[in-house]
Amino acid sequence: MNKSIRKILEYIILCFVLAALLFLLLFYNGSKETQKIIIVIASAWYVLWGYYHHTKEKTVDLAIVIEYLLYGVLGGLLVVSLL
């Protein structure tokens, strides 16, 4: 598969999964615990996707992994604090 097409497909999958998790977050509006679980899943998905993406690109290193972990954790904490 062409590298640019594969990269576009990867980003489409990332956006689709995050959109589905956002839908679930809105669907379970009354259940704070369920929403927290969905946020943790979304943060973990983001971190794992970033690691997978950079592994495929052969650009993964410790700084990138730490960056994705920090953005995932901080983003998740920010959204949980808004509940």
MIDOKE-455799 format. One record per atom (N, C-alpha, C): residue number from 0; x, y, z; atom name. Coordinates in Angstrom, 2 decimals, m for minus. Example, Ala and Ser with C-alpha at 12.3 -4.5 7.8 and 13.67 -1.06 7.14 Angstrom:
2
@num: 0 | X: 13.19 | Y: m5.69 | Z: 7.80 | atome: N
@num: 0 | X: 12.30 | Y: m4.50 | Z: 7.80 | atome: CA
@num: 0 | X: 13.20 | Y: m3.30 | Z: 7.80 | atome: C
@num: 1 | X: 12.85 | Y: m2.25 | Z: 7.08 | atome: N
@num: 1 | X: 13.67 | Y: m1.06 | Z: 7.14 | atome: CA
@num: 1 | X: 12.90 | Y: 0.03 | Z: 7.87 | atome: C
***
This chain:
83
@num: 0 | X: 0.84 | Y: m1.17 | Z: 0.00 | atome: N
@num: 0 | X: 0.00 | Y: 0.00 | Z: 0.00 | atome: CA
@num: 0 | X: 0.89 | Y: 1.24 | Z: 0.00 | atome: C
@num: 1 | X: 0.47 | Y: 2.23 | Z: m0.74 | atome: N
@num: 1 | X: 1.20 | Y: 3.49 | Z: m0.82 | atome: CA
@num: 1 | X: 1.31 | Y: 4.11 | Z: 0.58 | atome: C
@num: 2 | X: 2.48 | Y: 4.66 | Z: 0.90 | atome: N
@num: 2 | X: 2.74 | Y: 5.19 | Z: 2.24 | atome: CA
@num: 2 | X: 1.78 | Y: 6.32 | Z: 2.61 | atome: C
@num: 3 | X: 1.49 | Y: 7.22 | Z: 1.67 | atome: N
@num: 3 | X: 0.59 | Y: 8.33 | Z: 1.98 | atome: CA
@num: 3 | X: m0.85 | Y: 7.85 | Z: 2.18 | atome: C
@num: 4 | X: m1.27 | Y: 6.86 | Z: 1.41 | atome: N
@num: 4 | X: m2.61 | Y: 6.32 | Z: 1.58 | atome: CA
@num: 4 | X: m2.72 | Y: 5.61 | Z: 2.93 | atome: C
@num: 5 | X: m1.69 | Y: 4.87 | Z: 3.31 | atome: N
@num: 5 | X: m1.68 | Y: 4.19 | Z: 4.60 | atome: CA
@num: 5 | X: m1.75 | Y: 5.19 | Z: 5.74 | atome: C
@num: 6 | X: m1.02 | Y: 6.29 | Z: 5.62 | atome: N
@num: 6 | X: m1.02 | Y: 7.31 | Z: 6.66 | atome: CA
@num: 6 | X: m2.40 | Y: 7.95 | Z: 6.79 | atome: C
@num: 7 | X: m3.03 | Y: 8.24 | Z: 5.66 | atome: N
@num: 7 | X: m4.38 | Y: 8.81 | Z: 5.68 | atome: CA
@num: 7 | X: m5.35 | Y: 7.83 | Z: 6.32 | atome: C
@num: 8 | X: m5.23 | Y: 6.56 | Z: 5.97 | atome: N
@num: 8 | X: m6.10 | Y: 5.54 | Z: 6.55 | atome: CA
@num: 8 | X: m5.90 | Y: 5.44 | Z: 8.06 | atome: C
@num: 9 | X: m4.67 | Y: 5.53 | Z: 8.52 | atome: N
@num: 9 | X: m4.40 | Y: 5.49 | Z: 9.95 | atome: CA
@num: 9 | X: m5.08 | Y: 6.66 | Z: 10.67 | atome: C
@num: 10 | X: m5.00 | Y: 7.86 | Z: 10.10 | atome: N
@num: 10 | X: m5.63 | Y: 9.02 | Z: 10.72 | atome: CA
@num: 10 | X: m7.15 | Y: 8.92 | Z: 10.67 | atome: C
@num: 11 | X: m7.70 | Y: 8.34 | Z: 9.61 | atome: N
@num: 11 | X: m9.15 | Y: 8.14 | Z: 9.53 | atome: CA
@num: 11 | X: m9.60 | Y: 7.18 | Z: 10.64 | atome: C
@num: 12 | X: m8.83 | Y: 6.11 | Z: 10.85 | atome: N
@num: 12 | X: m9.16 | Y: 5.16 | Z: 11.92 | atome: CA
@num: 12 | X: m9.09 | Y: 5.85 | Z: 13.28 | atome: C
@num: 13 | X: m8.04 | Y: 6.64 | Z: 13.51 | atome: N
@num: 13 | X: m7.91 | Y: 7.37 | Z: 14.76 | atome: CA
@num: 13 | X: m9.13 | Y: 8.27 | Z: 14.99 | atome: C
@num: 14 | X: m9.49 | Y: 9.04 | Z: 14.00 | atome: N
@num: 14 | X: m10.62 | Y: 9.97 | Z: 14.13 | atome: CA
@num: 14 | X: m11.94 | Y: 9.22 | Z: 14.30 | atome: C
@num: 15 | X: m12.12 | Y: 8.12 | Z: 13.59 | atome: N
@num: 15 | X: m13.36 | Y: 7.35 | Z: 13.69 | atome: CA
@num: 15 | X: m13.52 | Y: 6.78 | Z: 15.10 | atome: C
@num: 16 | X: m12.47 | Y: 6.19 | Z: 15.65 | atome: N
@num: 16 | X: m12.56 | Y: 5.61 | Z: 16.99 | atome: CA
@num: 16 | X: m12.79 | Y: 6.71 | Z: 18.03 | atome: C
@num: 17 | X: m12.08 | Y: 7.82 | Z: 17.93 | atome: N
@num: 17 | X: m12.28 | Y: 8.91 | Z: 18.88 | atome: CA
@num: 17 | X: m13.68 | Y: 9.51 | Z: 18.75 | atome: C
@num: 18 | X: m14.20 | Y: 9.59 | Z: 17.53 | atome: N
@num: 18 | X: m15.58 | Y: 10.09 | Z: 17.34 | atome: CA
@num: 18 | X: m16.59 | Y: 9.12 | Z: 17.96 | atome: C
@num: 19 | X: m16.37 | Y: 7.82 | Z: 17.80 | atome: N
@num: 19 | X: m17.25 | Y: 6.82 | Z: 18.40 | atome: CA
@num: 19 | X: m17.21 | Y: 6.92 | Z: 19.92 | atome: C
@num: 20 | X: m16.02 | Y: 7.13 | Z: 20.48 | atome: N
@num: 20 | X: m15.91 | Y: 7.28 | Z: 21.92 | atome: CA
@num: 20 | X: m16.55 | Y: 8.58 | Z: 22.40 | atome: C
@num: 21 | X: m16.47 | Y: 9.63 | Z: 21.61 | atome: N
@num: 21 | X: m17.15 | Y: 10.88 | Z: 21.94 | atome: CA
@num: 21 | X: m18.66 | Y: 10.67 | Z: 21.94 | atome: C
@num: 22 | X: m19.17 | Y: 9.94 | Z: 20.95 | atome: N
@num: 22 | X: m20.60 | Y: 9.62 | Z: 20.91 | atome: CA
@num: 22 | X: m21.01 | Y: 8.87 | Z: 22.18 | atome: C
@num: 23 | X: m20.21 | Y: 7.87 | Z: 22.57 | atome: N
@num: 23 | X: m20.51 | Y: 7.12 | Z: 23.80 | atome: CA
@num: 23 | X: m20.46 | Y: 8.02 | Z: 25.02 | atome: C
@num: 24 | X: m19.52 | Y: 8.95 | Z: 25.05 | atome: N
@num: 24 | X: m19.42 | Y: 9.89 | Z: 26.15 | atome: CA
@num: 24 | X: m20.69 | Y: 10.72 | Z: 26.28 | atome: C
@num: 25 | X: m21.22 | Y: 11.17 | Z: 25.15 | atome: N
@num: 25 | X: m22.47 | Y: 11.95 | Z: 25.16 | atome: CA
@num: 25 | X: m23.67 | Y: 11.07 | Z: 25.45 | atome: C
@num: 26 | X: m23.64 | Y: 9.83 | Z: 24.99 | atome: N
@num: 26 | X: m24.76 | Y: 8.90 | Z: 25.19 | atome: CA
@num: 26 | X: m24.92 | Y: 8.57 | Z: 26.68 | atome: C
@num: 27 | X: m23.82 | Y: 8.40 | Z: 27.39 | atome: N
@num: 27 | X: m23.85 | Y: 8.09 | Z: 28.81 | atome: CA
@num: 27 | X: m23.71 | Y: 9.36 | Z: 29.64 | atome: C
@num: 28 | X: m24.48 | Y: 10.36 | Z: 29.30 | atome: N
@num: 28 | X: m24.38 | Y: 11.67 | Z: 29.93 | atome: CA
@num: 28 | X: m24.66 | Y: 11.62 | Z: 31.43 | atome: C
@num: 29 | X: m25.55 | Y: 10.75 | Z: 31.90 | atome: N
@num: 29 | X: m25.92 | Y: 10.73 | Z: 33.31 | atome: CA
@num: 29 | X: m24.99 | Y: 9.90 | Z: 34.18 | atome: C
@num: 30 | X: m24.16 | Y: 9.09 | Z: 33.59 | atome: N
@num: 30 | X: m23.33 | Y: 8.17 | Z: 34.35 | atome: CA
@num: 30 | X: m21.87 | Y: 8.65 | Z: 34.36 | atome: C
@num: 31 | X: m21.49 | Y: 9.29 | Z: 35.44 | atome: N
@num: 31 | X: m20.13 | Y: 9.85 | Z: 35.52 | atome: CA
@num: 31 | X: m19.06 | Y: 8.76 | Z: 35.51 | atome: C
@num: 32 | X: m19.31 | Y: 7.64 | Z: 36.18 | atome: N
@num: 32 | X: m18.32 | Y: 6.57 | Z: 36.22 | atome: CA
@num: 32 | X: m18.10 | Y: 5.97 | Z: 34.83 | atome: C
@num: 33 | X: m19.19 | Y: 5.76 | Z: 34.09 | atome: N
@num: 33 | X: m19.06 | Y: 5.23 | Z: 32.73 | atome: CA
@num: 33 | X: m18.32 | Y: 6.23 | Z: 31.85 | atome: C
@num: 34 | X: m18.59 | Y: 7.50 | Z: 32.02 | atome: N
@num: 34 | X: m17.90 | Y: 8.53 | Z: 31.25 | atome: CA
@num: 34 | X: m16.41 | Y: 8.53 | Z: 31.56 | atome: C
@num: 35 | X: m16.05 | Y: 8.33 | Z: 32.82 | atome: N
@num: 35 | X: m14.63 | Y: 8.28 | Z: 33.18 | atome: CA
@num: 35 | X: m13.95 | Y: 7.09 | Z: 32.52 | atome: C
@num: 36 | X: m14.63 | Y: 5.96 | Z: 32.48 | atome: N
@num: 36 | X: m14.06 | Y: 4.78 | Z: 31.82 | atome: CA
@num: 36 | X: m13.86 | Y: 5.05 | Z: 30.33 | atome: C
@num: 37 | X: m14.82 | Y: 5.70 | Z: 29.69 | atome: N
@num: 37 | X: m14.72 | Y: 6.02 | Z: 28.27 | atome: CA
@num: 37 | X: m13.55 | Y: 6.98 | Z: 28.03 | atome: C
@num: 38 | X: m13.36 | Y: 7.93 | Z: 28.92 | atome: N
@num: 38 | X: m12.25 | Y: 8.88 | Z: 28.78 | atome: CA
@num: 38 | X: m10.91 | Y: 8.16 | Z: 28.93 | atome: C
@num: 39 | X: m10.81 | Y: 7.23 | Z: 29.86 | atome: N
@num: 39 | X: m9.58 | Y: 6.46 | Z: 30.03 | atome: CA
@num: 39 | X: m9.30 | Y: 5.63 | Z: 28.78 | atome: C
@num: 40 | X: m10.36 | Y: 5.03 | Z: 28.22 | atome: N
@num: 40 | X: m10.20 | Y: 4.25 | Z: 26.99 | atome: CA
@num: 40 | X: m9.74 | Y: 5.14 | Z: 25.85 | atome: C
@num: 41 | X: m10.32 | Y: 6.34 | Z: 25.73 | atome: N
@num: 41 | X: m9.94 | Y: 7.27 | Z: 24.66 | atome: CA
@num: 41 | X: m8.48 | Y: 7.71 | Z: 24.82 | atome: C
@num: 42 | X: m8.08 | Y: 7.99 | Z: 26.05 | atome: N
@num: 42 | X: m6.68 | Y: 8.40 | Z: 26.29 | atome: CA
@num: 42 | X: m5.72 | Y: 7.27 | Z: 25.96 | atome: C
@num: 43 | X: m6.07 | Y: 6.07 | Z: 26.40 | atome: N
@num: 43 | X: m5.22 | Y: 4.91 | Z: 26.11 | atome: CA
@num: 43 | X: m5.15 | Y: 4.65 | Z: 24.62 | atome: C
@num: 44 | X: m6.28 | Y: 4.79 | Z: 23.92 | atome: N
@num: 44 | X: m6.31 | Y: 4.59 | Z: 22.47 | atome: CA
@num: 44 | X: m5.36 | Y: 5.58 | Z: 21.79 | atome: C
@num: 45 | X: m5.40 | Y: 6.84 | Z: 22.22 | atome: N
@num: 45 | X: m4.55 | Y: 7.87 | Z: 21.64 | atome: CA
@num: 45 | X: m3.08 | Y: 7.53 | Z: 21.83 | atome: C
@num: 46 | X: m2.72 | Y: 7.11 | Z: 23.03 | atome: N
@num: 46 | X: m1.32 | Y: 6.77 | Z: 23.32 | atome: CA
@num: 46 | X: m0.89 | Y: 5.56 | Z: 22.50 | atome: C
@num: 47 | X: m1.70 | Y: 4.53 | Z: 22.49 | atome: N
@num: 47 | X: m1.35 | Y: 3.31 | Z: 21.73 | atome: CA
@num: 47 | X: m1.29 | Y: 3.58 | Z: 20.23 | atome: C
@num: 48 | X: m2.22 | Y: 4.39 | Z: 19.73 | atome: N
@num: 48 | X: m2.20 | Y: 4.73 | Z: 18.31 | atome: CA
@num: 48 | X: m0.93 | Y: 5.49 | Z: 17.97 | atome: C
@num: 49 | X: m0.53 | Y: 6.44 | Z: 18.82 | atome: N
@num: 49 | X: 0.69 | Y: 7.20 | Z: 18.57 | atome: CA
@num: 49 | X: 1.91 | Y: 6.31 | Z: 18.55 | atome: C
@num: 50 | X: 1.96 | Y: 5.36 | Z: 19.49 | atome: N
@num: 50 | X: 3.09 | Y: 4.42 | Z: 19.51 | atome: CA
@num: 50 | X: 3.10 | Y: 3.56 | Z: 18.26 | atome: C
@num: 51 | X: 1.93 | Y: 3.05 | Z: 17.86 | atome: N
@num: 51 | X: 1.82 | Y: 2.23 | Z: 16.65 | atome: CA
@num: 51 | X: 2.24 | Y: 3.03 | Z: 15.42 | atome: C
@num: 52 | X: 1.73 | Y: 4.24 | Z: 15.31 | atome: N
@num: 52 | X: 2.01 | Y: 5.08 | Z: 14.14 | atome: CA
@num: 52 | X: 3.51 | Y: 5.35 | Z: 14.01 | atome: C
@num: 53 | X: 4.15 | Y: 5.72 | Z: 15.09 | atome: N
@num: 53 | X: 5.57 | Y: 6.03 | Z: 15.03 | atome: CA
@num: 53 | X: 6.43 | Y: 4.78 | Z: 14.87 | atome: C
@num: 54 | X: 5.95 | Y: 3.65 | Z: 15.36 | atome: N
@num: 54 | X: 6.66 | Y: 2.40 | Z: 15.13 | atome: CA
@num: 54 | X: 6.64 | Y: 2.05 | Z: 13.65 | atome: C
@num: 55 | X: 5.48 | Y: 2.22 | Z: 13.02 | atome: N
@num: 55 | X: 5.38 | Y: 1.95 | Z: 11.58 | atome: CA
@num: 55 | X: 6.25 | Y: 2.91 | Z: 10.76 | atome: C
@num: 56 | X: 6.33 | Y: 4.15 | Z: 11.21 | atome: N
@num: 56 | X: 7.14 | Y: 5.16 | Z: 10.51 | atome: CA
@num: 56 | X: 8.63 | Y: 5.04 | Z: 10.84 | atome: C
@num: 57 | X: 8.95 | Y: 4.18 | Z: 11.81 | atome: N
@num: 57 | X: 10.32 | Y: 4.00 | Z: 12.29 | atome: CA
@num: 57 | X: 10.89 | Y: 5.30 | Z: 12.87 | atome: C
@num: 58 | X: 10.02 | Y: 6.06 | Z: 13.56 | atome: N
@num: 58 | X: 10.45 | Y: 7.30 | Z: 14.18 | atome: CA
@num: 58 | X: 10.20 | Y: 7.30 | Z: 15.69 | atome: C
@num: 59 | X: 9.91 | Y: 6.12 | Z: 16.24 | atome: N
@num: 59 | X: 9.59 | Y: 6.05 | Z: 17.66 | atome: CA
@num: 59 | X: 10.88 | Y: 6.16 | Z: 18.49 | atome: C
@num: 60 | X: 10.81 | Y: 6.99 | Z: 19.51 | atome: N
@num: 60 | X: 11.87 | Y: 7.06 | Z: 20.50 | atome: CA
@num: 60 | X: 11.24 | Y: 7.44 | Z: 21.84 | atome: C
@num: 61 | X: 12.03 | Y: 7.46 | Z: 22.88 | atome: N
@num: 61 | X: 11.51 | Y: 7.68 | Z: 24.22 | atome: CA
@num: 61 | X: 10.80 | Y: 9.02 | Z: 24.35 | atome: C
@num: 62 | X: 11.33 | Y: 10.06 | Z: 23.73 | atome: N
@num: 62 | X: 10.72 | Y: 11.39 | Z: 23.83 | atome: CA
@num: 62 | X: 9.31 | Y: 11.40 | Z: 23.24 | atome: C
@num: 63 | X: 9.13 | Y: 10.71 | Z: 22.13 | atome: N
@num: 63 | X: 7.81 | Y: 10.66 | Z: 21.49 | atome: CA
@num: 63 | X: 6.83 | Y: 9.87 | Z: 22.35 | atome: C
@num: 64 | X: 7.29 | Y: 8.76 | Z: 22.92 | atome: N
@num: 64 | X: 6.43 | Y: 7.96 | Z: 23.78 | atome: CA
@num: 64 | X: 6.01 | Y: 8.77 | Z: 25.00 | atome: C
@num: 65 | X: 6.95 | Y: 9.47 | Z: 25.62 | atome: N
@num: 65 | X: 6.64 | Y: 10.30 | Z: 26.78 | atome: CA
@num: 65 | X: 5.67 | Y: 11.42 | Z: 26.39 | atome: C
@num: 66 | X: 5.86 | Y: 12.01 | Z: 25.23 | atome: N
@num: 66 | X: 4.96 | Y: 13.06 | Z: 24.76 | atome: CA
@num: 66 | X: 3.53 | Y: 12.54 | Z: 24.62 | atome: C
@num: 67 | X: 3.36 | Y: 11.39 | Z: 23.98 | atome: N
@num: 67 | X: 2.02 | Y: 10.83 | Z: 23.83 | atome: CA
@num: 67 | X: 1.42 | Y: 10.46 | Z: 25.19 | atome: C
@num: 68 | X: 2.24 | Y: 9.92 | Z: 26.09 | atome: N
@num: 68 | X: 1.74 | Y: 9.60 | Z: 27.43 | atome: CA
@num: 68 | X: 1.28 | Y: 10.86 | Z: 28.17 | atome: C
@num: 69 | X: 2.08 | Y: 11.91 | Z: 28.10 | atome: N
@num: 69 | X: 1.72 | Y: 13.14 | Z: 28.79 | atome: CA
@num: 69 | X: 0.46 | Y: 13.77 | Z: 28.20 | atome: C
@num: 70 | X: 0.37 | Y: 13.84 | Z: 26.88 | atome: N
@num: 70 | X: m0.84 | Y: 14.39 | Z: 26.26 | atome: CA
@num: 70 | X: m2.06 | Y: 13.54 | Z: 26.56 | atome: C
@num: 71 | X: m1.89 | Y: 12.22 | Z: 26.55 | atome: N
@num: 71 | X: m3.01 | Y: 11.33 | Z: 26.87 | atome: CA
@num: 71 | X: m3.49 | Y: 11.50 | Z: 28.30 | atome: C
@num: 72 | X: m2.55 | Y: 11.52 | Z: 29.23 | atome: N
@num: 72 | X: m2.91 | Y: 11.65 | Z: 30.64 | atome: CA
@num: 72 | X: m3.47 | Y: 13.04 | Z: 30.94 | atome: C
@num: 73 | X: m2.79 | Y: 14.08 | Z: 30.48 | atome: N
@num: 73 | X: m3.27 | Y: 15.44 | Z: 30.75 | atome: CA
@num: 73 | X: m4.60 | Y: 15.72 | Z: 30.08 | atome: C
@num: 74 | X: m4.76 | Y: 15.25 | Z: 28.85 | atome: N
@num: 74 | X: m6.04 | Y: 15.43 | Z: 28.16 | atome: CA
@num: 74 | X: m7.16 | Y: 14.69 | Z: 28.86 | atome: C
@num: 75 | X: m6.88 | Y: 13.47 | Z: 29.30 | atome: N
@num: 75 | X: m7.88 | Y: 12.71 | Z: 30.01 | atome: CA
@num: 75 | X: m8.26 | Y: 13.36 | Z: 31.34 | atome: C
@num: 76 | X: m7.24 | Y: 13.84 | Z: 32.08 | atome: N
@num: 76 | X: m7.53 | Y: 14.53 | Z: 33.35 | atome: CA
@num: 76 | X: m8.32 | Y: 15.81 | Z: 33.13 | atome: C
@num: 77 | X: m8.00 | Y: 16.53 | Z: 32.09 | atome: N
@num: 77 | X: m8.74 | Y: 17.76 | Z: 31.79 | atome: CA
@num: 77 | X: m10.20 | Y: 17.46 | Z: 31.50 | atome: C
@num: 78 | X: m10.47 | Y: 16.46 | Z: 30.70 | atome: N
@num: 78 | X: m11.85 | Y: 16.13 | Z: 30.36 | atome: CA
@num: 78 | X: m12.59 | Y: 15.60 | Z: 31.58 | atome: C
@num: 79 | X: m11.94 | Y: 14.76 | Z: 32.39 | atome: N
@num: 79 | X: m12.58 | Y: 14.23 | Z: 33.60 | atome: CA
@num: 79 | X: m12.90 | Y: 15.38 | Z: 34.56 | atome: C
@num: 80 | X: m12.02 | Y: 16.36 | Z: 34.64 | atome: N
@num: 80 | X: m12.28 | Y: 17.49 | Z: 35.56 | atome: CA
@num: 80 | X: m13.46 | Y: 18.35 | Z: 35.09 | atome: C
@num: 81 | X: m13.80 | Y: 18.24 | Z: 33.81 | atome: N
@num: 81 | X: m14.93 | Y: 19.03 | Z: 33.30 | atome: CA
@num: 81 | X: m16.28 | Y: 18.32 | Z: 33.50 | atome: C
@num: 82 | X: m16.25 | Y: 17.07 | Z: 33.94 | atome: N
@num: 82 | X: m17.50 | Y: 16.34 | Z: 34.14 | atome: CA
@num: 82 | X: m18.27 | Y: 16.88 | Z: 35.32 | atome: C
***
